């Protein structure tokens, strides 16, 4: 049985993990077995550049945190080595950076993930990673919204141009 100080420290870790998961828009759980220090340092650097927080987590403490946030369906992935990458702002960043790392090194495995409270299996995380960046998606939506407006302006300009040509022809006919 752990002493009071150790128990209090573990409870604090669980509370921090709960806050981290709740405050994150997305996260990815990975099995990091087989990567060396240089590789994990390179991965951490890439994750930091993307605004992603990465840490190794204890499975038992994570199990408590996931139960508290309503994601206890991820219990079965909490075995072996586990690390968590989370992002508050960019929902695709953790999945994208980790999938790129896996493509290069073939040593790490995605266990599962979550996006805005919903859970994803490993395949769902990889599909999420294949999405274009947020800016590209916004540009596509705005382009889609802009196209009908541009078409309307063109049609209205055509009608006004036709009216001007007709009025000009009438004016020339009366003048001539």
FENTAFEN-V698330 format. One line per field, one symbol per residue. ss: DSSP state (2 for helix, 1 for strand, 0 for the rest). Layout:
ss->???
//
This chain:
ss->00022222222222222222222001111110000022222222222220001111002222222222000222222000001111100000222222222222200011111110011112222222200002222222222222222222222222222222222222222220
//
